[in-house]
């Protein structure tokens, strides 16, 4: 590709190369990320197809780089961040497209203090009715502002509780993902409908969703 071409033309060429079999999907992902070195990241993002948006979000969800783009917990399967990767990842975080956190909509008639105590014992971690803290995570347990006693049976957005799980700066994505899986399995194992809403929900068991249980 010549350097005189517009960024839009270069992105179009990449997509055509992928659609005609000259590029693998993983290659399209990495070449797309590098285009932010030669164009505005907003423009690059707008030009990319939706499935590459999903791939980019998933890619950056699997690494935990410091401010210089160096992965704090190197994974041999993940390519170190390039200058273009650092720019795009920072833009994704600033734009709130990429979020290292997870909301779990949870439905149960158990009272808040009893619920938080059971979660604290399960993890385990120190107990506080509305906030649980571990070495690399913080969990906030609150009554869902949208809770609807009738609507809870048809839409998870109306479940009774909203469990917000955040990855602390010292945390690593792999262990954070495993924490979400453990929490979901704990809820589901106790027959509590629970639905995870996060950037990586597609790689969680059942895609992070179990909404109904037989009595």
C-alpha positions in Angstrom: 0.0 0.0 0.0 1.4 3.4 -0.9 1.8 6.1 1.8 -0.1 8.6 -0.4 -3.4 6.8 0.1 -6.2 8.0 2.4 -6.7 6.0 5.6 -10.2 5.2 4.3 -8.8 3.6 1.1 -6.3 1.5 3.1 -9.0 0.2 5.5 -11.1 -0.6 2.4 -8.2 -2.5 0.9 -7.7 -4.5 4.1 -11.4 -5.5 4.2 -11.3 -6.5 0.6 -8.2 -8.6 1.2 -9.9 -10.4 4.0 -13.1 -11.0 2.1 -11.2 -12.4 -0.8 -9.1 -14.7 1.3 -5.8 -12.9 1.2 -5.9 -12.0 4.9 -6.8 -14.1 7.9 -9.2 -12.6 10.4 -6.4 -12.3 13.0 -4.3 -10.5 10.4 -7.1 -8.1 9.6 -7.4 -7.4 13.3 -3.7 -6.5 13.8 -3.4 -4.5 10.6 -6.5 -2.5 11.5 -5.0 -1.6 14.9 -1.8 -0.4 13.2 -3.7 2.0 11.0 -4.2 4.4 14.0 -0.5 5.3 13.5 -1.4 7.0 10.2 -4.9 8.3 10.9 -7.2 9.5 13.6 -8.4 6.6 15.8 -12.0 7.9 15.7 -11.9 7.7 11.9 -10.3 4.2 11.9 -12.9 2.9 14.4 -15.8 4.3 12.3 -14.4 2.7 9.1 -14.0 -0.8 10.6 -16.8 -3.4 10.3 -18.7 -4.4 13.5 -17.1 -7.9 13.7 -13.7 -6.3 13.9 -14.9 -4.0 16.7 -15.8 -7.2 18.6 -12.4 -8.8 17.9 -10.5 -5.7 19.0 -12.5 -5.4 22.3 -11.9 -9.1 23.0 -8.2 -8.8 22.1 -7.7 -5.9 24.5 -9.7 -7.6 27.1 -7.1 -10.3 27.3 -4.1 -8.2 28.2 -3.3 -6.0 31.2 -0.6 -3.5 30.0 0.9 -0.7 32.1 1.1 2.9 30.8 3.9 2.0 28.4 2.0 -0.9 26.8 3.9 -3.7 28.5 1.8 -6.5 29.8 2.2 -6.8 33.5 1.4 -10.5 33.3 2.9 -11.7 30.0 1.0 -14.3 28.1 2.9 -16.1 25.4 -0.3 -16.2 23.3 -0.7 -12.4 23.3 1.5 -10.2 21.0 3.0 -7.2 23.0 1.3 -4.0 22.3 2.6 -1.9 19.4 2.6 1.9 19.4 -0.7 1.7 17.4 -2.1 -0.8 19.9 -1.3 1.5 22.8 -3.0 4.5 21.1 -6.1 2.4 20.3 -6.4 0.8 23.7 -6.1 4.1 25.5 -8.8 5.6 23.2 -11.1 2.6 23.8 -10.8 3.0 27.6 -11.2 6.8 27.5 -14.3 6.4 25.3 -15.7 3.7 27.7 -15.9 1.2 24.8 -13.5 -1.0 26.7 -14.2 -1.5 30.4 -12.4 -3.8 32.8 -15.4 -4.4 34.9 -18.5 -6.5 34.9 -22.1 -5.9 36.1 -24.0 -9.0 37.2 -27.8 -8.7 37.3 -28.9 -11.1 40.1 -32.4 -12.1 41.2 -33.0 -13.5 44.6 -35.3 -12.8 47.6 -32.4 -13.1 50.0 -31.8 -9.9 51.9 -28.8 -7.8 51.1 -26.7 -8.5 54.2 -27.3 -12.2 54.0 -26.4 -12.2 50.3 -23.2 -10.2 50.7 -22.2 -12.4 53.7 -22.7 -15.6 51.6 -20.5 -14.1 48.7 -17.8 -13.0 51.2 -17.7 -16.5 52.7 -17.6 -18.1 49.2 -14.7 -16.0 47.8 -13.5 -15.6 50.7 -12.9 -12.0 51.6 -13.7 -9.5 54.4 -17.4 -8.8 54.7 -19.2 -5.5 54.3 -22.9 -5.4 53.4 -22.4 -3.3 50.2 -18.7 -3.6 49.3 -16.4 -6.6 49.2 -12.7 -6.1 48.6 -10.1 -8.7 47.5 -6.5 -8.4 46.6 -7.3 -7.3 43.0 -11.0 -6.7 42.9 -13.9 -4.7 44.5 -17.5 -5.9 44.4 -20.4 -3.5 45.1 -23.8 -5.1 45.9 -26.8 -2.8 45.6 -30.5 -2.9 45.0 -31.1 -2.4 41.3 -32.6 1.0 40.7 -34.7 -0.5 37.9 -36.0 -3.4 40.1 -39.5 -4.4 39.2 -41.3 -7.1 41.2 -43.3 -8.1 38.1 -40.8 -7.3 35.3 -38.1 -9.4 37.0 -39.7 -12.5 35.5 -39.4 -11.4 31.9 -36.3 -9.2 31.7 -33.0 -9.4 33.7 -32.7 -5.6 33.7 -35.4 -5.7 36.4 -33.7 -8.2 38.7 -33.5 -7.2 42.3 -29.7 -6.8 42.7 -26.9 -5.2 40.7 -23.5 -6.7 41.5 -20.8 -4.5 40.2 -17.3 -6.1 40.0 -14.3 -4.0 39.3 -10.7 -5.0 38.5 -8.2 -3.1 40.6 -5.1 -1.6 38.9 -2.9 -4.3 40.3 -5.2 -7.0 38.9 -4.8 -9.2 35.9 -7.6 -9.9 33.4 -7.2 -13.7 33.5 -7.8 -14.0 37.2 -10.6 -11.4 37.0 -12.4 -13.4 34.3 -12.1 -16.5 36.5 -13.6 -14.5 39.4 -16.6 -13.7 37.3 -17.0 -17.3 36.3 -16.7 -18.4 40.0 -19.4 -15.9 41.0 -21.7 -16.9 38.2 -21.3 -20.6 39.0 -22.0 -19.8 42.7 -25.2 -17.9 41.9 -26.4 -20.5 39.4 -25.5 -23.4 41.7 -27.8 -21.8 44.3 -30.5 -21.4 41.7 -30.2 -17.6 41.5 -30.9 -16.2 38.0 -27.8 -14.2 37.1 -26.7 -12.4 33.9 -23.3 -10.9 33.3 -23.0 -7.6 31.3 -19.4 -6.9 30.2 -17.1 -6.7 27.2 -16.1 -10.3 27.5 -19.4 -12.0 28.2 -19.2 -14.1 25.0 -16.3 -16.1 26.4 -18.1 -16.8 29.7 -20.0 -20.0 30.4 -23.4 -19.8 28.8 -22.3 -16.4 27.5 -22.8 -15.2 31.1 -26.5 -15.8 31.2 -28.9 -18.1 33.1 -32.2 -16.5 33.6 -34.6 -19.2 34.6 -34.5 -22.2 37.0 -37.2 -24.7 37.7 -38.6 -24.6 41.2 
